[in-house]
Amino acid sequence: MDKKLVLVTISLMLAAFSVSSATAEAAEASLYLAPSQGTFFAGSTFSVSVYLNTKGESINAVQVDLKFPAEMLQVTLPSTGESFVSEWLTPPSYSNTGGVISFRGGIPGGVVTSSGLISTITFRAKASGTAKIEFLDSSRVFLNDGKGTPVSTFINNGSYRIIVPPPEGPAITSLTYPDPEIWYCDNSPSFAWEKDSGITDFSYSFSQNPRENPDTVSEGEQVMISYEKPDDGVWYFHLRAREQGVWGLASHRTAKIDCSPPEKFDIQVDTNSGFIYFETKDFYSGIDYYEVNMFNTDESFAGFFIEATSPFKIPREETGGVIR
């Protein structure tokens, strides 16, 4: 029997079942969704797969009809690319207004599977609440017995919690530390932020932990804070807001503080070679570069510096002068 004839036979099986409610059911199978539950943010997408467990029976046709709350979910993509169903009797279809999606397909030669993938459906969460995705009573599984005998089918539906995403952390600015990548010396670092409509509270903290999140204890509605004389080092200001009773995500602002001068250092002069050696350390911000000023002892200090590295070669005409 060629493939075309098999498909006709399956179609007749489905048609015969649809017009005859007296057909005796035998064996059993199960249709289920995976994941069957989960929590997702409104506005995000998530995927739900439809699986079949034939419970050891050989199956050659399936009919899956699902309903979903159209006011909460929207189908963005019904995928059958990885399905074990090899022949679709009717193309997979869905309605985002009616909240239904359908699959009808056959497997010539039959299949025995404990976790056969029928389809994966991608939904977009539209509104908050509990969204139930359920198999309709019209969903059926048919034996590969030459008669298209319907199988007693156990159903496992899905329930998904859709929640409002937390608000993003407020944007933070700083007049004392305007560039978070630059080291500054200011003993009173200050931070400011805007208060959008709907926000009722703020919580913030100032620490040297870059991943710290402020607690959920309100600090009030003020939009500016200053800190007095923090130690040198890399600090982080953390801020989160509460809107409609929900605490949002934390935003962070870096403050690199260095008010300590570099360590003192001695200049070593090798009069034989004419080289000058120098080096110092700065624990936090480090040393960017050195500058050298040279002038003769009988001259006044000119204040003209040039960038230099160690060892620095004294120009021959400057021998006997002063190095600063």
Phi, psi and omega in degrees: 000126182279173186298321182299318181292323178299316181297320178297319180298316179296317180300319179294324178299311181297318181296318181297321180292323184292335182258354182232108180275356183269359181300130182287137178265147180220164178055197177200161178205175178222139173249132182212161180253145177218126357289155180270352176203165180169168178239130184222154180277142172299134183098344180267172176244152175211158184246142177232130180255145177257123183241158177233134170244114185278356179054040177087353179272153175270124185245140178234005177200147178222149174226115183240123175235124181243149171238149180214156181286108184296335179283346182245330185233153177221129177286127176254333182199112170266115185253135176238013186298327182258010185290147174282347177289121185266336181228121179266118182291323170224145180301142175306137183223156178207161176225118178281346175272322180273344180071041179226154176213140188225145175224131176224117184209167181232159178232090180305131182091344177084168179210144172241121184210149176262342180209062180278125181280121176271312181196157171241129184244131177258125180249149168254128178282124185259324186214159183283156180136194177254117182256121179256130174251120190231146172283133174282160180298340180286352179291131184216157173232139187237137181289152174269065184241012180081353180243347183068040182292126179290145183258140172297121191244126174273135186247136174233105183279180180234149178225129188228132181267123178252123183238157177287129181295145179293148179295149176294156178294144180297149176288135184247137175236164178211124176283331182276333180228069188294330180246113184294350181263354184252144177277136179230160172243101177213121184279000179226068179298134181234152183222147180221157180204165181264155178246106178285159177296140182099340179278130183249336185212158172231150171226136184212164178206162182225114186208179177257018175258111185293341185252013181292142174246132177300154178286184181256029174262122186294137173260004181105198184250006182296153186240026178201145179209145176234151179236140186258126170050055173289156177294160176296150179138186179267121181243161181223131174261125183246137186216138172217157183236155175249127180227128182053038177081001182247126175284130184275184177289157181272142170248157188225147178223130182271141173228113180263112188249125176213100178251008180263132178289163175298161177296151176292150179215150178264143177266127179255125182246126174261101185292336180288316182267341182081018179259145175246134181245133180206149177192142173216177182227149172232118192298322187262292187276344179079179180255125178280311181194169177246150174235144182237139174236132181234137174202154180288154183296337179267009178249154175283156180294120186276338179077017181258118182248150174234147179289139185213162174234158179263136358284147181251127181275123178285125176302142185304320183290346181264359181303132183095357179274193181244137178253133175239000000 
